[in-house]
Amino acid sequence: MTRNLSAPTGQPHGRAPHRGRAWLLGVALPVLVTGAAWGLTARWIPRLPEEVALHWGADGRVDRLGSVHEMLVTSGVMGGVSLVVLGLCSVLLGRTSFTRRMLLGLAAGSASFFAGLHVTLVAAQLDVTDPAATPVPNGGFTLSVVVAVLAGILAGALAGRDPDRPATGPLPATAPRAHLEDEERAVWLRRVAPSGPFLRWGGVLAAVYLGLSLWFALISGGWFVLVIMGAAATLPMTMLVWEVRVDASGLTARGTLGWPRQHVPAREVVEARTATVSPFREFGGWGLRTAVDGTVGVVIRSGEAIAVERTGGRRLVVTVDDAATGAALLNTFAERSRARPDTA
């Protein structure tokens, strides 16, 4: 049976776990970091010239000056919008550990990044007499990026694992099953990778992207930009090829290097089914993604996928060949785990 991913399932969403951590890491910590940065710069404002550098060109020279008020408003709007949006998402969303780690990491990392940029921009112009001659504060910008990444990783690591939520009700009668004897074991294993055209065009775009990054860093001396763009290009490489496995423990999807990893225990499966997925329309892109409704997706290409409904209103979708076989076997193991919970 094939259903559209957006079809309602009737399962309750449940309350997101670790609410205290969400408030602490997604709201309180970003507010404290932002407040500390603005408190420090407030003491420095009298030491700033009437006009300050607002932007540097590719040659490393100031190409735009403005008032201190304009600089503060720009920094305040960028940091403030990020603070509010990510803070709300942190406390309202996050039913799965992946979504929770991502949101709390973004909240803490973004706050650290914008606070670092703000402090760097102000500190670079203290007591200057000619703001047009202010050099690019590459060291401060680079440090801001490093601190932001570390803050995001730490917040994500502290976001908390999903609690154990075994399913209690029976699987729907319409859920497909695999035909296994009572003591028979089985493993379903598939490797999923992007299509050939996707890899070819992706390789061309990646080469152009890295080339432009290197060129910009060379002519501007802005090596912090190369650090940012290089890190942004490296992470997706770990999500191009996935191994998908269904066995008695449940469904497991692992990235190229064994990470990232998504696992659904058989005892938490409400129902597994097939779905037809459009990565861009439903998830906004390819890779390990989160949809608007909170569904986590390992979406490497369009087409057939295993869609797993979990307890607590959680969902995982994995695009893979022969999804019907994988879904049926997962349902069988889920049903077996209910009958023998002590061995699940």
N, C-alpha and C positions, 0 to 999 in steps of 0.2 A: 504494500500500500504506500503510495507516495502522496505527501501533503506539502503545501506551501509552508515555508518557514514561519510566516506571519499568522498562520491559522491559530485561533485560540485553543488552548488545551484544557481550560477550566481549573488548572492547578492554582492554589493560592500562592501569592508571592512570598509571604512570610516577612519577618522583620530581619533587617540586615544585622549580622552579628558584630560584636566588638564595637558597639556604639561609643563607648568611652574613648577608645583609641582613635576613632574617627574624629571626635571633637578635639582631642588633644593634639593629634598629628596633622589633622586637616584644617583646623581652625585656630586653636590656641597658639601652636608653635609658629605658624605663618604670621599671625598678628603680632606676636612678641618680636620676631625677627624684623618685620616691617617697622614696628614702633621703635625698636632700638636704632635702626638705620636713620629714621627721620629725626629721632631725638638727637643723634650725633650731628647730623647735618644742620639742624636748627642752630646749634652753637657755632657753626662755621659760616653761616650766611653773612654776618658783618665783615668777614674777611674776603668776600668775593668782590670782583670788580663790577661795575654797573652793567657791562655787557660780558657775556660768557660764551665760550665755544659750545655749540650745540651739535655739530656734526663735522666729521673729517672725511675728506675725499679719498680716492684710491691712491693718491700720491702721499698720503699721510699728513697733509696740510689741512688746516681748518678751512672749510668752505661755507660755513654758516655760523653767524653770531646771533645772539638774541638776549633778551633780558633774563634776569634771574627768575622772575615770575614765570616766564614761559618754560624755562627748564624745570621748575618745580611742578608746574601743572602737568607737563608731559610725563614726567616720572610718576607723579601721583595717579594719573589716569591709567597708565599701563599697569602699574603695580596694584592699584585698587580694584580694577576690573578682574584681574587674575585672582586676587584675594577673595573676592565675593563669589565669583563663579565656581572656582574650585572648592571653596569652603562649603557652599551649598551642595555641590555634587558629593563631597566627602561624607556629609551627614545624611543625605537622602538616598544615596545609591550604595552599592558595594555588597550585594548579597553573596557574591563569590569572592574567593581570596584573590584571584587575578585582578578583578575590577577594583577591589579594595586597595590592593597594593599599588596599582597603577594610579588611582586617584590620590591617595595619600602621598605617594612619591612625587606626583606632579605638584600637589599643593605645597609641600615643603620645599621642593626643588625650585619651583617658580618664585616663591617668596624670597628664597635665598639669592636667586639670580637677579631679580629686579632690585632687591636691596643692595646687592653688591655693585650693580651698575650705577645706581644712584650715588652711593658713597664714593665710588671711584671717580665719577664725573665731577663731583663737588671737590673732592680732595685734590684732584689734579690742577685745580684753578685757584687754590688758596694763595692769596697775597700776590697774584700775578699782576704785572703792569701792562702787559700786552697780550690779551687773550687770543689774538689771532695767531700768535706764535706758540701756543700751547701744543706740545707734542701729544701724539696719541698715547693714552695710558694703557698700552697693551698688557703690561704686567698686571694691573688691577682688573682688567677685563678677563684675562685668562684665569686669574685666581677666583673671580666670581663664578666662572663656568665650573671650575674644579669643585669649589665648595657646594655649588648647586647640585652637581651630580652626586657628590657624597651624601648630601642631605636627603636627596631623593631616594638613594639606595637604602639609607638607614631607615627612613620613614616607611618605605615599602617592606623592609625586613621585619619591622615591628608592627605591621598592620594586623597580624594574627592569622592563624590558619582557620580553615572552615571547621566548625564543630561536626562531630559525627551525628548524622541524621538518618538512621536506617528507615527505609520505607516500611509501612505497616499494612497497607491495603494490598489487595491482589492486583496483578497486572490486568489491564483491559483484555477482555476476551478477544478483541480484534487485533491485538498486538501479535505480530508474526513471531513464530518460534522455530528454532532449529530442532531437528529430530535427533535426540541423543538418548542413549540408554541411561539408566539411573546412575551408574558408576563410570560412564564413558567420559573421557576428557577430550577437549578440543581447543585448538588455538587458531585464531584467524589473524593473519598478518599481511599488511599492505604497506607499500612505500608510495608516497604521493609527492610529486614535484610539479613545478610549473610546466606549461606546454612549451614546445620548442620555440615558436615565435615570441612568446613572452620572455623567454630567457635571452634570445638574441637581441631583441629591442631593449630589454632591461640592461644587458651588458653594454650596449652602445650608450644608453643614457647614463649609466654609472660612470663610464669612462669620461664622458663629456663633463659630468658633474664634478668628478675629482680633478680633472684637468683645469676647469675654471676655478676651482677652489685654490689649487696650487698657484695658478697665474695671479689671482687676486692677492694671495698672501705674499708673493714675491714682489709685486709692484708697490704694495702698500706697507709691507712690513708688519701687517696685522696677523701674526701667527695664531692669535687666539681664534680667528675665524676658521683657519684650517683645522684647529683642534675640534671646534664645534661641528663643522661640516664632515670631518672625517669620522667622528664618533657617530653622527647621525647616519652615515652610509654603512658603517660596519654592523650595527645592530640588525638591520633587516637580513643580512647575509646568513644569520643563524636560523632564519625562519623560512628559507627557501625549500628545504627538503624535510619531510616529516615521516616518521615511522608510526604507523597506527596499528595497535594490537588489541585484540579482544580475547580474554581468557577468563578463567574462573574468578579472578580478582576484579574484573571489570574492563573498562576501556581506558587505554593509555595512548596518548599521542606525544611523541618526543621530537624536538627539533634536531637540526643537523648535528650538533655537538652534545646531544643528550639534554639540552636546555634550549628554549623553554620546555616545560612539561605540563601537560594537562591530564588529570586522572579522575575518572568517575568510578567509585567503588560499585560493584554489582549490587550491594545491599541498599544503595541509594538511588537506584534506577527506578523511576516511576513507569517509564515506557521509552523504548527506543524505536525509531521509525526512520523512513527515508524521507528526504526533502530535496527540492531543487533550489539551488542557491545562486544568487547573483551577487558576487562579492562587493562590487561598487555600490549597487543600489541598496543592499541590505546591511552592509557593514562599512561602507565608505572606503573600501580598499581591500588589499590582499595582505595575508599574513595572520598573525595572532591578533584578533580584533575583538572589540565589544560593540554590539549593536545598541541602538537607542533604548530598546526594551530590556537591556541588561544581558542578553544572550551573548555568551562567549563563543567566538568562532575561530577555528583553524581553517582559514579559507585561502587555499593556494590557487584555486582555479574555479571557474563556474561549473555548474552541473550537479550531479548527484552527490548526496552527502548523508551521513548518519546524523540524525538529530536526537539528542538524548534529553529527556525530561527528567530532572532530578528533584529530590525532595527540597523543600524550602523555596520553591518557585525558581530554581536555577535551571539553566539550559546550556548545553554544549553542542555545537555543530561542527562537524569535521567533513570537509570535502574529500572524497576518496572513491576509488573505483569499487565496484561490487558492494556498494553500501547495504543492499538488501540482506546479503548474507551476514555481514557484520552486525547489523541491527537485530536480526533474528537470533543469532547466537548470544548476543548480549542480553536479550530478553529471557532466553532460556537460563542463563546463569543468574539473572536477577530473580527469576522465579525459584530457582534452586536455592538461592541464598535465603529466601523467605521460609522455605521448608526446613532448611537446616542452618539457622542463624549462627549456631556455635562454630560452624566451619566456614562461614563467609569471610 
